[in-house]
Amino acid sequence: MTIQLIIFLAALAAVIFFFKNFNASIYFIVIVDIFLRIITYLKMNYLRNDAFSFLGVVPADIPTILNSFELGVFNEILMVLYVIVYIIFEVLIIRYFVRRKF
């Protein structure tokens, strides 16, 4: 197992343990993914490699963490779960937007 996956799973377990809410775990996964994508964008476009070399160990996004194992069908199952998480996130956001009072 890679260290990134261990850290991600430990943080996800902590969120599930402390919040005891399914929605919190969905929000956590999406927040981490968006954060990793922002860091990757900044790293590629604006930050200098010599000043921020510690960002080289930060993965690009959650699929990069999941695909680091090369386990075939298990990776496909994890990617389907990843897509399902984003679908649930979209439903939660749309439901919040519709219920919001203007």
Secondary structure, DSSP 4 states (H G I P E B T S, - for coil): --HHHHHHHHHHHHHHHHH--HHHHHHHHHHHHHHHHHHHHHHHHTS-TTTSGGGGGS-SSHHHHHTTS--THHHHHHHHHHHHHHHHHHHHHHHHHHH---
